[in-house]
Amino acid sequence: MKKKIIAFFKKNPGRGLKSRDLAKMLKIIEEHEYVSLKSFLYSLIDEEFLMKSGKRYMLKQIPKSNKITGILQITQGGFGFVIPKDSNLKDIFIASRNLSTAFNGDTVEVMLFANQKGKNIEGQITGVIKRKKDEIVGTLQKANSFYFLKPDDRELHRDIYLSKNKLHGAKTGDKVVVGNIKWESPDLNPEGEIIELIGKSGTRDTEIISLAREFNLQYRFSDKTLKEAEQISEDISPEDLNDRIDFREKTVFTIDPVDAKDFDDALSIELMENENYSIGIHIADVSNYVNYQTNLDKEAFSRGNSVYLVGKVIPMLPEKLSNNICSLVPYKDRCTYSIIIELTKRGKIVKYEIAKTIINSKRRFTYEEVQEIIDNEKGDFAKEILQMNSLAKTLRAKRLREGSIDFFSPEVKFELDENGVPIKIYKKETQQSNMLVEEYMLLANKLVASHIAAPEKGNIKPFVYRVHDLPDNEKIFEFAKFVKSLGYSFDPNAASKSNQFQLLMLSVKGTEEEAVINELAIRSMAKAVYSIHNIGHYGLGFKYYTHFTSPIRRYSDLMVHRLLYKYLKNKGSFKYSNEELDEISDHLSITERNAVDAERKSVKLKQIQYLQNHIGEEFHAIISGVTYFGIFVKITDILAEGLVKIRDLENDTYVYEEKKYALVGNTTKKQYRLGDKVSVKLIRVDITKAEVDFIILE
């Protein structure tokens, strides 16, 4: 599709078109294809092939030049490649001596060498057009009489020098932010000045703020927002009770992780006279307190979501709302937005109602407490929990039969000391109690989406969906080749690929390679995003899906609450156009990806911090990646990853064979393949560079 778009605009260089008009020209009819079209248009703007004027896309006129612009990517080997803006051109190899004054990720200008030899096009950087980062976070260090910044981002390959009069009170070992960076000669290091002192390196607060700065996360609320939050009363007024169904005398409870503080959702169940069940899925009514275009609303939108770093949450809403007024804490009246569903014992939906409600939670359960009740069939509200679990299992089995894929992404939990230092790492266990809650949340999200996307009467209304496109065929075939090399079966030509995924996930469950196969399966998929165009959710096998159940920590859910209430009750002082919702969806997809990246790095840093006290120890691991410079291994019990450098592989010279996903010995023909199980010994941990090195034990 990208090639079609490029070809069209090259043939029509002076023409500007709206995305819908372009879709007609390219004969794009299916909604999921239109979503892909929009995605490619955005990427072609980023690549400066296209430009946007109002709502129209057109070819960007670039002056003719013998020089090429692109994005620089520097490898661990110190050399780099420039990915040209013109997608018709191949990547350009840049030797380390020709990197000039460019950092990894910068937009640069490249001059190609004459008389090219070899398979790579080679050039040298002649100018930096735009820096990827204007401010860099790192640790202040000193060597002899010189001060310099050691960047946290290991992809930045040069230290930044700092003169003594630009330290602004920072001391050696402090975590700082450096700005006003100047780099005029590749023979000298870049220079800058400290613009913010974060704190002493290694402390918990400093780590959190450093991550927040690196990923551009807002970790402090503005005074206006905090003041607005303080003015909101916890007391429920008579107006709040208008048109709300009263569940305060019903048996309602929450089930959450042991360390949770913001309780978004609660559940209730009643046996009806006709022997069906009335299930209540009660969600915090954040929209009752966060009004459109207030400071609270604007800042929540800007953040997009809460970010869950190890040992610290950067919330979307101030604590007074997230942990108190909106949180469904036990024994307090709370405003909720609920879906009340009548289900048969076989899990068939008879009818449902979406309504504003008020609850008073009778119990705050942890997942562990509910699992104990399920296992022993006794405890607080055991009858209700056992009934809910039985129905949840029925719903889950039905969902999997209908094409939902049961991906499993193993996660770790940390036990931290009072200083935030990890003293224990263990895998999270997914138990029936987790699946019980998940099943009812999926059901609520699905029903809300279908209620708007497939109304019995009237036109389809603008809405925000959670969509997941079909997997890329090329990636699926690559994935099939890989799993076959490990001895598993996956037919990429099968009519139902979701069924193939499901069978594979069942066959690898509980094996050591489960984590690697799951991770690669997820990578072969498109990413789930927010969109106004409903193309369904491939991974879940749902025709309609949205996010409704977590408005304390996701702005998308708050938006869905507002839209739903306006459509059902015609209430609300806001009005969103399709274009506005489209832009909001794009923004929320970006903030979500940013949060995921920050959370992953937070986990990685804690794993590295834990491993620094275990140098010399041996671990069981699985090969999780293979490159020309070595193999990445993942420790199977704590999921920490590190590198075995190719120079540390003894008794042979090894060559990277991409098609085999392996390093192969020249003489012995011994192979180290992706997915192989190995025993490794930890030999080095560098917290500053976030690097962990192992050797393989024969």
Secondary structure by P-SEA (a helix, b strand, c coil): caaaaaaaaaacccccccaaaaaaaaccccaaaaaaaaaaaaaaaaaccccccccbbbbbbbccccbbbbbbbbccccccccccccccccbbbbcccccccccccccbbbbbbcccccccbbbbbccccccccccccbbbbbcccbbbbbcccccccbbbbbcccccccccccccccccccccccccccbbbbbcccccccccaaaaaaaaaaaacccccccaaaaaaaaacccccccccccccccccccccccccccccccccbbbbbbbccccbbbbbbcccccccccccccaaaaaaaaacbbbbcccccccccccccccccccccccbbbbbbbbbbbbcccccccccccccbbbbbcccccaaaaaaaaacccccaaaaaaaaaaaaaaaaaaaaaacccbbbbbbbbbbccccccccbbbbbbbcaaaaaaaaaaaaaaaaaaaaacccccccccbbbbbccccccaaaaaaaaaaaaaaccccccccccaaaaaaaaaaaaccccaaaaaaaaaaaaccbbbbccccccccccccccccccccccccaaaaaaaaaaaaaacccccccccaaaaaaaaaaaaaaaaaaaaaaaaaaaaaaaaaacccccbbbbbccccccccbbbbbccccbbbbbbcccccccbbbbbbccccbbbbccccccccccccbbbbbccccccccbbbbbbcc
